[in-house]
Structure formats: C-alpha cells, structure tokens
Amino acid sequence: MHKIVTEELIGKKTRIKTSTMPEIVGKEGTVINETMKTITIKTKEKELIIPKKECTFEFEYHGKWVTVRGKDLAFRPEERIKKHWRNMHGKMRR
C-alpha cells in the first residue's frame, strides 16, 4: 500500500484506472471532495461522484502516477488517515 493512502486526497490529481462502470475508466481530474464511500472529482466537463470500492485510482504523487485500490480508501478520510498512521507508527499518544 502506498503512502498516499495516509494523506489528504482533496486537491490531488487523479484518474480512474479500472472500474465496474466502463464509462468512467480513463476519466481524469482533481479531487474536490471525499466521503466514506465516494470521491468527487472535477473533470474538464463536469463533477463526477465515483464510488471508491468499485474502482482502482491513479493519483499524481511527486510527479509520478501511483495506483491505489479503492477498497484501501473506503473509510472516512479522517479514520483512514488515523488507521494507516497507527499501522505504520503504533498507538497514537494523547
């Protein structure tokens, strides 16, 4: 799993690599919103609400494209960041 999973996705460039909905494969844009089950991207034409679990995404990360499975993102953004941080660094301190 790539480090990008532990980061904020809003503002990152993304494109849909694979999906159970063939009409959105290849769509590209900027992430403008994220919920537990969806990512909203703004393309040149319109805003698309994409279900996370149905897709594999590519995100631009430090000038390179990184592939991330949607099921690895299928948490609330704040919970996803916290969960993966704990897995990498151990229990959080208060």
VMD Tcl script that builds the backbone (N, CA, C; Angstrom):
set m [mol new atoms 282]
animate dup $m
set s [atomselect $m all]
$s set {name element resname resid chain x y z} {
  {N N MET 1 A 0.836 -1.172 0.000}
  {CA C MET 1 A 0.000 0.000 0.000}
  {C C MET 1 A 0.884 1.240 0.000}
  {N N HIS 2 A 0.527 2.208 -0.794}
  {CA C HIS 2 A 1.340 3.407 -0.944}
  {C C HIS 2 A 1.061 4.427 0.158}
  {N N LYS 3 A 2.044 5.239 0.448}
  {CA C LYS 3 A 1.949 6.272 1.485}
  {C C LYS 3 A 0.808 7.261 1.221}
  {N N ILE 4 A 0.426 7.445 -0.014}
  {CA C ILE 4 A -0.625 8.411 -0.342}
  {C C ILE 4 A -1.931 8.094 0.379}
  {N N VAL 5 A -2.142 6.834 0.742}
  {CA C VAL 5 A -3.356 6.426 1.450}
  {C C VAL 5 A -3.462 7.135 2.795}
  {N N THR 6 A -2.342 7.513 3.383}
  {CA C THR 6 A -2.344 8.169 4.696}
  {C C THR 6 A -2.455 9.681 4.595}
  {N N GLU 7 A -2.614 10.202 3.402}
  {CA C GLU 7 A -2.634 11.645 3.199}
  {C C GLU 7 A -4.009 12.143 2.764}
  {N N GLU 8 A -4.170 13.441 2.844}
  {CA C GLU 8 A -5.377 14.106 2.351}
  {C C GLU 8 A -5.409 13.996 0.827}
  {N N LEU 9 A -6.543 13.602 0.272}
  {CA C LEU 9 A -6.655 13.431 -1.174}
  {C C LEU 9 A -7.205 14.669 -1.880}
  {N N ILE 10 A -7.920 15.510 -1.157}
  {CA C ILE 10 A -8.515 16.698 -1.778}
  {C C ILE 10 A -7.405 17.570 -2.343}
  {N N GLY 11 A -7.562 17.937 -3.607}
  {CA C GLY 11 A -6.584 18.757 -4.302}
  {C C GLY 11 A -5.621 17.950 -5.162}
  {N N LYS 12 A -5.602 16.634 -5.002}
  {CA C LYS 12 A -4.692 15.793 -5.784}
  {C C LYS 12 A -5.321 15.454 -7.139}
  {N N LYS 13 A -4.467 15.362 -8.164}
  {CA C LYS 13 A -4.924 14.933 -9.487}
  {C C LYS 13 A -5.109 13.423 -9.460}
  {N N THR 14 A -6.174 12.962 -10.097}
  {CA C THR 14 A -6.463 11.532 -10.129}
  {C C THR 14 A -7.064 11.140 -11.466}
  {N N ARG 15 A -6.995 9.855 -11.749}
  {CA C ARG 15 A -7.691 9.292 -12.911}
  {C C ARG 15 A -8.147 7.888 -12.540}
  {N N ILE 16 A -9.177 7.442 -13.215}
  {CA C ILE 16 A -9.757 6.127 -12.947}
  {C C ILE 16 A -9.045 5.111 -13.836}
  {N N LYS 17 A -8.374 4.166 -13.213}
  {CA C LYS 17 A -7.632 3.139 -13.960}
  {C C LYS 17 A -8.538 1.984 -14.349}
  {N N THR 18 A -9.307 1.449 -13.367}
  {CA C THR 18 A -10.270 0.384 -13.649}
  {C C THR 18 A -11.544 0.672 -12.872}
  {N N SER 19 A -12.637 0.125 -13.352}
  {CA C SER 19 A -13.924 0.316 -12.678}
  {C C SER 19 A -14.915 -0.714 -13.181}
  {N N THR 20 A -15.910 -0.994 -12.341}
  {CA C THR 20 A -17.004 -1.850 -12.789}
  {C C THR 20 A -17.960 -1.071 -13.691}
  {N N MET 21 A -17.756 0.250 -13.768}
  {CA C MET 21 A -18.541 1.112 -14.659}
  {C C MET 21 A -17.624 1.578 -15.792}
  {N N PRO 22 A -17.645 0.893 -16.935}
  {CA C PRO 22 A -16.693 1.176 -18.015}
  {C C PRO 22 A -16.723 2.620 -18.521}
  {N N GLU 23 A -17.842 3.297 -18.372}
  {CA C GLU 23 A -17.956 4.663 -18.894}
  {C C GLU 23 A -17.088 5.681 -18.146}
  {N N ILE 24 A -16.588 5.343 -16.956}
  {CA C ILE 24 A -15.754 6.297 -16.221}
  {C C ILE 24 A -14.265 5.956 -16.272}
  {N N VAL 25 A -13.908 4.806 -16.825}
  {CA C VAL 25 A -12.489 4.429 -16.934}
  {C C VAL 25 A -11.771 5.461 -17.797}
  {N N GLY 26 A -10.656 5.944 -17.290}
  {CA C GLY 26 A -9.869 6.948 -18.008}
  {C C GLY 26 A -10.216 8.380 -17.660}
  {N N LYS 27 A -11.325 8.599 -16.958}
  {CA C LYS 27 A -11.682 9.958 -16.553}
  {C C LYS 27 A -10.607 10.500 -15.626}
  {N N GLU 28 A -10.309 11.778 -15.774}
  {CA C GLU 28 A -9.212 12.384 -15.042}
  {C C GLU 28 A -9.644 13.752 -14.521}
  {N N GLY 29 A -9.165 14.100 -13.339}
  {CA C GLY 29 A -9.496 15.400 -12.776}
  {C C GLY 29 A -8.846 15.605 -11.426}
  {N N THR 30 A -9.360 16.581 -10.692}
  {CA C THR 30 A -8.843 16.920 -9.373}
  {C C THR 30 A -9.870 16.533 -8.321}
  {N N VAL 31 A -9.418 15.909 -7.228}
  {CA C VAL 31 A -10.315 15.526 -6.143}
  {C C VAL 31 A -10.796 16.799 -5.449}
  {N N ILE 32 A -12.123 16.980 -5.375}
  {CA C ILE 32 A -12.674 18.162 -4.711}
  {C C ILE 32 A -13.456 17.813 -3.445}
  {N N ASN 33 A -13.774 16.524 -3.263}
  {CA C ASN 33 A -14.472 16.097 -2.049}
  {C C ASN 33 A -14.259 14.593 -1.867}
  {N N GLU 34 A -14.357 14.176 -0.607}
  {CA C GLU 34 A -14.224 12.755 -0.301}
  {C C GLU 34 A -15.136 12.424 0.861}
  {N N THR 35 A -15.867 11.327 0.725}
  {CA C THR 35 A -16.681 10.801 1.815}
  {C C THR 35 A -16.211 9.367 2.082}
  {N N MET 36 A -16.901 8.691 2.966}
  {CA C MET 36 A -16.532 7.319 3.292}
  {C C MET 36 A -16.595 6.403 2.065}
  {N N LYS 37 A -17.570 6.598 1.211}
  {CA C LYS 37 A -17.787 5.675 0.095}
  {C C LYS 37 A -17.496 6.258 -1.280}
  {N N THR 38 A -17.289 7.581 -1.374}
  {CA C THR 38 A -17.113 8.192 -2.689}
  {C C THR 38 A -15.967 9.201 -2.725}
  {N N ILE 39 A -15.506 9.445 -3.934}
  {CA C ILE 39 A -14.574 10.538 -4.222}
  {C C ILE 39 A -15.227 11.362 -5.318}
  {N N THR 40 A -15.249 12.677 -5.144}
  {CA C THR 40 A -15.778 13.574 -6.165}
  {C C THR 40 A -14.603 14.213 -6.877}
  {N N ILE 41 A -14.587 14.070 -8.211}
  {CA C ILE 41 A -13.523 14.700 -8.983}
  {C C ILE 41 A -14.113 15.707 -9.960}
  {N N LYS 42 A -13.383 16.784 -10.163}
  {CA C LYS 42 A -13.783 17.796 -11.132}
  {C C LYS 42 A -12.971 17.566 -12.397}
  {N N THR 43 A -13.669 17.190 -13.468}
  {CA C THR 43 A -13.028 16.993 -14.765}
  {C C THR 43 A -13.185 18.283 -15.563}
  {N N LYS 44 A -12.708 18.286 -16.784}
  {CA C LYS 44 A -12.874 19.464 -17.640}
  {C C LYS 44 A -14.349 19.719 -17.952}
  {N N GLU 45 A -15.142 18.646 -18.034}
  {CA C GLU 45 A -16.546 18.765 -18.410}
  {C C GLU 45 A -17.483 18.990 -17.224}
  {N N LYS 46 A -17.268 18.226 -16.134}
  {CA C LYS 46 A -18.218 18.275 -15.016}
  {C C LYS 46 A -17.623 17.647 -13.769}
  {N N GLU 47 A -18.415 17.598 -12.709}
  {CA C GLU 47 A -18.016 16.922 -11.480}
  {C C GLU 47 A -18.585 15.505 -11.499}
  {N N LEU 48 A -17.750 14.540 -11.120}
  {CA C LEU 48 A -18.171 13.143 -11.081}
  {C C LEU 48 A -18.043 12.619 -9.663}
  {N N ILE 49 A -19.066 11.916 -9.206}
  {CA C ILE 49 A -19.022 11.250 -7.906}
  {C C ILE 49 A -18.726 9.777 -8.188}
  {N N ILE 50 A -17.573 9.328 -7.717}
  {CA C ILE 50 A -17.066 7.997 -8.036}
  {C C ILE 50 A -17.115 7.113 -6.787}
  {N N PRO 51 A -17.743 5.930 -6.852}
  {CA C PRO 51 A -17.710 5.008 -5.708}
  {C C PRO 51 A -16.311 4.420 -5.539}
  {N N LYS 52 A -15.778 4.482 -4.331}
  {CA C LYS 52 A -14.408 4.034 -4.076}
  {C C LYS 52 A -14.225 2.540 -4.326}
  {N N LYS 53 A -15.099 1.718 -3.757}
  {CA C LYS 53 A -14.906 0.265 -3.810}
  {C C LYS 53 A -14.989 -0.304 -5.219}
  {N N GLU 54 A -15.597 0.409 -6.133}
  {CA C GLU 54 A -15.803 -0.089 -7.497}
  {C C GLU 54 A -14.625 0.211 -8.419}
  {N N CYS 55 A -13.605 0.938 -7.929}
  {CA C CYS 55 A -12.573 1.450 -8.822}
  {C C CYS 55 A -11.156 1.216 -8.311}
  {N N THR 56 A -10.228 1.336 -9.241}
  {CA C THR 56 A -8.811 1.480 -8.930}
  {C C THR 56 A -8.427 2.858 -9.451}
  {N N PHE 57 A -7.754 3.623 -8.605}
  {CA C PHE 57 A -7.405 5.001 -8.939}
  {C C PHE 57 A -5.910 5.123 -9.173}
  {N N GLU 58 A -5.541 6.132 -9.937}
  {CA C GLU 58 A -4.159 6.556 -10.035}
  {C C GLU 58 A -4.113 7.993 -9.555}
  {N N PHE 59 A -3.180 8.288 -8.661}
  {CA C PHE 59 A -3.014 9.643 -8.138}
  {C C PHE 59 A -1.640 10.152 -8.525}
  {N N GLU 60 A -1.573 11.434 -8.855}
  {CA C GLU 60 A -0.281 12.046 -9.121}
  {C C GLU 60 A 0.369 12.351 -7.778}
  {N N TYR 61 A 1.549 11.808 -7.569}
  {CA C TYR 61 A 2.236 11.942 -6.284}
  {C C TYR 61 A 3.710 12.230 -6.566}
  {N N HIS 62 A 4.130 13.439 -6.276}
  {CA C HIS 62 A 5.509 13.880 -6.526}
  {C C HIS 62 A 5.918 13.645 -7.977}
  {N N GLY 63 A 5.035 14.005 -8.895}
  {CA C GLY 63 A 5.344 13.924 -10.319}
  {C C GLY 63 A 5.194 12.552 -10.951}
  {N N LYS 64 A 4.787 11.554 -10.164}
  {CA C LYS 64 A 4.599 10.204 -10.698}
  {C C LYS 64 A 3.170 9.760 -10.428}
  {N N TRP 65 A 2.691 8.821 -11.244}
  {CA C TRP 65 A 1.352 8.276 -11.033}
  {C C TRP 65 A 1.446 7.018 -10.177}
  {N N VAL 66 A 0.653 6.984 -9.097}
  {CA C VAL 66 A 0.643 5.890 -8.137}
  {C C VAL 66 A -0.733 5.224 -8.178}
  {N N THR 67 A -0.768 3.902 -8.253}
  {CA C THR 67 A -2.027 3.155 -8.291}
  {C C THR 67 A -2.470 2.793 -6.877}
  {N N VAL 68 A -3.763 3.044 -6.597}
  {CA C VAL 68 A -4.342 2.751 -5.280}
  {C C VAL 68 A -5.688 2.068 -5.498}
  {N N ARG 69 A -5.885 0.938 -4.813}
  {CA C ARG 69 A -7.182 0.252 -4.891}
  {C C ARG 69 A -8.220 1.053 -4.111}
  {N N GLY 70 A -9.400 1.159 -4.649}
  {CA C GLY 70 A -10.463 1.894 -3.985}
  {C C GLY 70 A -10.814 1.331 -2.627}
  {N N LYS 71 A -10.730 0.023 -2.464}
  {CA C LYS 71 A -11.070 -0.568 -1.169}
  {C C LYS 71 A -10.078 -0.156 -0.085}
  {N N ASP 72 A -8.865 0.262 -0.452}
  {CA C ASP 72 A -7.913 0.776 0.533}
  {C C ASP 72 A -8.264 2.194 0.982}
  {N N LEU 73 A -9.146 2.840 0.237}
  {CA C LEU 73 A -9.575 4.201 0.563}
  {C C LEU 73 A -10.967 4.229 1.190}
  {N N ALA 74 A -11.628 3.094 1.268}
  {CA C ALA 74 A -13.045 3.028 1.636}
  {C C ALA 74 A -13.290 3.192 3.137}
  {N N PHE 75 A -12.853 4.299 3.665}
  {CA C PHE 75 A -13.073 4.696 5.058}
  {C C PHE 75 A -13.369 6.184 5.044}
  {N N ARG 76 A -13.880 6.704 6.154}
  {CA C ARG 76 A -13.971 8.150 6.278}
  {C C ARG 76 A -12.539 8.688 6.202}
  {N N PRO 77 A -12.350 9.835 5.548}
  {CA C PRO 77 A -10.982 10.329 5.366}
  {C C PRO 77 A -10.187 10.406 6.666}
  {N N GLU 78 A -10.802 10.934 7.723}
  {CA C GLU 78 A -10.074 11.081 8.989}
  {C C GLU 78 A -9.762 9.726 9.621}
  {N N GLU 79 A -10.659 8.751 9.458}
  {CA C GLU 79 A -10.413 7.415 10.002}
  {C C GLU 79 A -9.349 6.680 9.192}
  {N N ARG 80 A -9.364 6.860 7.873}
  {CA C ARG 80 A -8.379 6.218 7.011}
  {C C ARG 80 A -6.970 6.703 7.354}
  {N N ILE 81 A -6.819 7.984 7.526}
  {CA C ILE 81 A -5.514 8.549 7.844}
  {C C ILE 81 A -5.035 8.038 9.202}
  {N N LYS 82 A -5.932 8.053 10.194}
  {CA C LYS 82 A -5.574 7.599 11.537}
  {C C LYS 82 A -5.230 6.108 11.543}
  {N N LYS 83 A -6.047 5.298 10.864}
  {CA C LYS 83 A -5.835 3.841 10.838}
  {C C LYS 83 A -4.483 3.486 10.238}
  {N N HIS 84 A -4.161 4.064 9.099}
  {CA C HIS 84 A -2.908 3.738 8.441}
  {C C HIS 84 A -1.715 4.313 9.200}
  {N N TRP 85 A -1.894 5.441 9.848}
  {CA C TRP 85 A -0.826 6.003 10.663}
  {C C TRP 85 A -0.507 5.059 11.812}
  {N N ARG 86 A -1.545 4.545 12.461}
  {CA C ARG 86 A -1.346 3.601 13.566}
  {C C ARG 86 A -0.637 2.333 13.099}
  {N N ASN 87 A -1.010 1.833 11.929}
  {CA C ASN 87 A -0.369 0.630 11.404}
  {C C ASN 87 A 1.117 0.851 11.146}
  {N N MET 88 A 1.477 2.059 10.766}
  {CA C MET 88 A 2.864 2.355 10.455}
  {C C MET 88 A 3.676 2.747 11.692}
  {N N HIS 89 A 3.037 3.420 12.667}
  {CA C HIS 89 A 3.783 4.011 13.776}
  {C C HIS 89 A 3.374 3.518 15.155}
  {N N GLY 90 A 2.403 2.664 15.240}
  {CA C GLY 90 A 1.947 2.187 16.555}
  {C C GLY 90 A 0.842 3.066 17.109}
  {N N LYS 91 A 0.529 2.857 18.391}
  {CA C LYS 91 A -0.577 3.560 19.035}
  {C C LYS 91 A -0.307 5.062 19.122}
  {N N MET 92 A -1.367 5.845 18.868}
  {CA C MET 92 A -1.243 7.298 18.981}
  {C C MET 92 A -1.242 7.709 20.435}
  {N N ARG 93 A -0.480 8.706 20.756}
  {CA C ARG 93 A -0.442 9.227 22.124}
  {C C ARG 93 A -1.312 10.454 22.221}
  {N N ARG 94 A -1.868 10.667 23.418}
  {CA C ARG 94 A -2.694 11.858 23.628}
  {C C ARG 94 A -1.923 12.915 24.335}
}
mol reanalyze $m
mol bondsrecalc $m
mol representation Tube
mol addrep $m
